[in-house]
Amino acid sequence: MTIYAGLSGVLNIHRKQNGWSLSIHKSYQALPEWNPAWSIPQSIEQLCADIEGLLAFLDAAAARVRQNRSFFEGEGRVHASFAAGDRSGNESWCPDLRLVDREANVGFASEAHRTGWIAARNSRFAAALQQVNISASWWPPPLPKGAGCDFLCTDGQVLYAVEAKPASASKGITAGPLQVQMYAELFAAWVGCDANHQAIVDRMVEQRQRLGLGRAGTPLVANPQVVPVLLIGAGTPSPNALARARLVANTIASYRSAGVDAMQWWRVDSDGYLSCA
């Protein structure tokens, strides 16, 4: 779970087999209120014993956010607009579409396992891109370095791995299909190896409902397909960026793994209304 101040994720809460721990973005590590001991797995009772210190850190982080306009613009605004649609239940959302998690990721047994898994997929993407002979400064676009998607959603029938981009982020839009394909591959692999994937997704949707962040959802089917989605925010994206992104998407389409469906393109306005691009 991530706690946001404005549009900035300031505190990540992790629950693992050996206890609870907290992590923060490097932007906040210099704040004197942050206690590095919180990053060590511990019992919930130990963590709550320092609740006053934790609240002091959140106050300091919120003050930092208010001082920096960049936290209110860019990709964060797209995130907030999209998340608002699930909470309000506006009619542009598919009736059964729900958010499962923001900044969604899958844990690996080790860092070596994670980097090796990403490298193997990037090798496949690189092989696909090499099949297209384009002499241009933007080609090939950079390969993804991480495996955590902006949003994981479901309508009960499929999982949607969603990467959000501001309309002005031409380079990000161009490389977006590679990113979101990586995320879809990750969650498809997780579905294939975790027999509890249905229960986990259903519990996460239910948790958001209990917190007032979303609505009740339709139970997930077994072994759902995963759909990669590039979500573009309000504004007019560069036609060149869109054309390049579609070329990238088409180039890697035949290299996707079993369990990954064709990529979709969504738009979201500042009020959270969705449409297909």
C-alpha positions in Angstrom: 0.0 0.0 0.0 1.2 3.5 -0.8 0.2 6.7 1.1 0.0 9.8 -1.2 0.5 13.5 -0.3 -1.1 15.3 -3.2 0.0 13.4 -6.3 3.2 12.1 -4.7 3.6 8.7 -3.1 5.4 9.4 0.1 5.2 6.2 2.1 5.1 2.6 1.0 3.8 0.0 3.5 5.0 -3.6 2.9 3.6 -6.8 4.5 5.9 -9.8 4.2 6.3 -13.1 5.9 8.8 -11.8 8.3 6.8 -8.7 9.3 5.8 -5.1 8.3 8.2 -2.5 6.9 8.1 1.0 5.4 9.9 2.5 2.4 10.1 5.9 0.9 11.2 7.6 -2.3 14.7 9.0 -2.3 13.2 12.5 -2.5 12.2 12.2 1.2 15.2 10.3 2.6 16.9 13.5 3.7 14.0 14.5 5.9 15.2 14.3 9.6 11.8 12.9 10.6 12.4 9.7 8.6 13.6 6.8 10.8 15.6 4.2 8.8 14.6 1.5 11.4 11.1 1.6 9.9 12.5 -0.1 6.8 13.4 -3.2 8.8 10.7 -5.9 8.9 9.0 -6.0 12.3 5.7 -6.7 14.0 2.8 -4.3 13.5 2.9 -3.6 17.3 6.5 -2.5 17.0 5.8 -0.2 14.1 2.7 1.3 15.8 4.7 2.0 18.9 6.4 4.9 17.0 3.2 6.2 15.5 3.9 9.8 16.6 7.2 9.8 14.8 5.6 8.3 11.7 2.9 11.0 11.7 5.6 13.7 12.1 7.3 12.3 9.0 4.1 12.4 7.0 3.5 16.0 8.0 7.1 16.9 6.9 6.6 15.0 3.6 3.3 16.8 2.9 5.0 20.1 3.6 7.7 19.2 1.0 5.0 18.3 -1.5 3.2 21.7 -1.1 6.5 23.5 -1.9 7.1 21.6 -5.2 4.7 22.3 -8.1 6.0 19.3 -10.0 4.1 17.1 -7.6 0.9 18.5 -8.9 1.6 18.1 -12.6 2.8 15.5 -15.1 2.2 11.8 -14.7 0.8 12.2 -11.1 -2.1 14.2 -12.4 -3.0 11.4 -14.8 -2.8 8.9 -11.9 -5.1 11.0 -9.8 -7.6 11.5 -12.6 -7.7 7.8 -13.4 -8.0 6.7 -9.8 -10.9 9.2 -9.2 -13.0 7.3 -11.8 -13.0 4.1 -9.8 -14.0 5.9 -6.6 -16.8 8.0 -8.2 -18.1 5.3 -10.4 -18.6 7.6 -13.4 -20.4 6.2 -16.3 -17.4 6.2 -18.6 -15.9 3.3 -16.7 -16.9 -0.2 -17.7 -19.5 -1.2 -15.0 -17.2 -4.0 -13.7 -13.8 -2.2 -14.0 -12.0 -1.8 -10.7 -8.6 -0.8 -9.5 -6.7 -3.6 -7.8 -3.6 -1.6 -6.9 -1.4 1.4 -7.8 2.3 1.0 -8.4 1.6 -2.7 -8.6 4.5 -5.2 -8.6 5.3 -8.8 -8.0 7.9 -10.0 -5.5 10.9 -12.0 -6.6 12.9 -14.5 -4.6 16.0 -12.3 -5.0 17.3 -9.2 -6.8 19.3 -11.5 -9.1 16.1 -13.3 -10.0 14.4 -10.0 -10.7 17.1 -8.6 -12.9 17.5 -11.8 -14.7 13.8 -12.0 -15.4 13.7 -8.5 -16.8 16.9 -9.0 -18.9 15.4 -12.1 -20.5 12.3 -10.2 -21.6 14.3 -7.2 -22.8 16.4 -9.6 -24.9 13.2 -10.7 -26.6 12.1 -7.1 -27.1 15.5 -6.1 -28.5 15.3 -9.0 -31.0 11.9 -7.8 -32.2 13.1 -4.1 -32.6 16.1 -5.2 -34.6 13.8 -6.7 -37.2 12.8 -3.1 -38.2 15.3 -1.1 -40.1 14.7 2.5 -39.1 17.4 5.2 -39.2 16.2 7.8 -36.7 17.5 9.2 -33.5 14.5 7.9 -31.5 14.9 4.3 -32.7 15.1 2.0 -31.0 13.3 3.3 -27.9 14.9 2.5 -24.5 14.1 -0.8 -23.0 12.3 -0.9 -19.6 14.4 -1.1 -16.5 11.7 -2.0 -14.0 8.7 -4.3 -13.6 6.1 -2.3 -11.6 3.1 -0.9 -13.4 1.2 2.3 -12.5 -2.1 0.5 -12.1 -3.4 -3.1 -12.0 -7.1 -3.3 -12.8 -9.7 -6.0 -13.4 -13.3 -6.4 -14.7 -13.4 -9.9 -13.3 -12.6 -11.4 -16.7 -9.1 -10.1 -17.4 -6.3 -8.2 -15.6 -5.2 -4.8 -17.1 -1.6 -3.8 -16.6 -1.8 0.0 -17.1 1.0 2.5 -17.7 0.0 6.2 -17.5 1.6 9.0 -19.5 0.9 12.7 -19.7 -0.2 13.8 -23.2 3.0 16.0 -23.3 5.4 13.1 -22.6 6.3 12.3 -26.2 9.4 10.2 -25.3 7.4 8.3 -22.6 4.5 7.6 -25.0 6.9 6.3 -27.6 8.5 3.9 -25.2 5.3 3.2 -23.4 4.4 0.0 -25.3 7.6 -1.6 -24.2 7.0 -0.7 -20.5 3.5 -1.9 -20.4 4.3 -5.1 -22.3 6.9 -5.9 -19.7 4.3 -5.4 -16.9 1.8 -7.5 -18.6 4.4 -10.3 -19.0 5.1 -10.1 -15.3 1.5 -10.4 -14.2 0.8 -13.2 -16.7 3.8 -15.1 -15.3 2.4 -14.5 -11.8 -1.0 -15.8 -12.7 0.6 -18.9 -14.2 2.6 -19.8 -11.1 0.4 -18.6 -8.1 -2.6 -20.7 -7.6 -4.0 -18.1 -5.2 -4.1 -15.3 -7.8 -7.9 -15.1 -7.8 -8.2 -14.7 -4.0 -5.3 -12.2 -3.8 -6.9 -9.9 -6.5 -10.3 -10.2 -4.9 -9.0 -9.3 -1.5 -7.1 -6.3 -2.8 -10.3 -5.0 -4.5 -12.2 -5.6 -1.3 -9.6 -3.8 0.7 -9.9 -0.7 -1.5 -13.6 -0.8 -1.1 -13.3 -0.9 2.7 -11.0 2.1 2.7 -13.4 4.1 0.6 -11.1 4.1 -2.4 -13.1 2.0 -4.8 -16.3 0.0 -5.3 -17.2 -3.6 -4.9 -15.9 -5.7 -7.8 -16.8 -8.9 -9.7 -14.8 -12.0 -8.5 -11.9 -12.7 -10.8 -12.0 -15.8 -13.1 -9.3 -18.4 -12.9 -6.2 -17.9 -15.1 -7.3 -14.6 -16.7 -5.5 -13.1 -19.7 -3.5 -9.9 -19.0 -4.1 -6.9 -21.2 -1.3 -4.3 -21.5 -2.8 -0.7 -21.6 -1.2 2.6 -22.4 -3.2 5.3 -20.7 -2.7 8.9 -21.9 -3.9 11.9 -19.9 -5.8 15.0 -20.8 -4.4 17.2 -23.6 -3.3 16.6 -27.2 -0.4 14.2 -27.6 2.1 14.6 -30.4 0.9 12.8 -33.6 4.5 11.7 -34.1 4.7 10.2 -30.6 1.4 8.3 -31.2 2.6 7.0 -34.5 5.9 5.9 -33.1 4.3 4.2 -30.1 2.0 2.3 -32.4 5.0 1.2 -34.5 6.7 -0.1 -31.3 3.5 -1.9 -30.2 3.1 -3.6 -33.6 6.7 -4.6 -33.7 6.7 -6.4 -30.4 3.1 -7.8 -30.6 4.1 -11.2 -32.0 6.8 -11.6 -29.3 4.3 -11.6 -26.3 4.0 -14.6 -24.1 1.0 -16.9 -23.6 -1.4 -15.3 -21.3 -0.8 -11.7 -22.6 -3.5 -10.2 -24.8 -3.3 -7.5 -27.4 -2.4 -4.0 -26.2 -5.1 -1.4 -25.7 -5.0 2.4 -25.8 -7.0 4.5 -23.3 -7.5 8.2 -22.7 -8.5 9.8 -19.4 -9.5 13.4 -18.9 -9.0 15.5 -15.8 -12.3 14.3 -14.4 -11.5 10.6 -14.7 -13.6 9.9 -17.8 -12.3 7.1 -19.9 -12.3 6.6 -23.7 -10.5 4.4 -26.1 -7.7 6.1 -28.1 
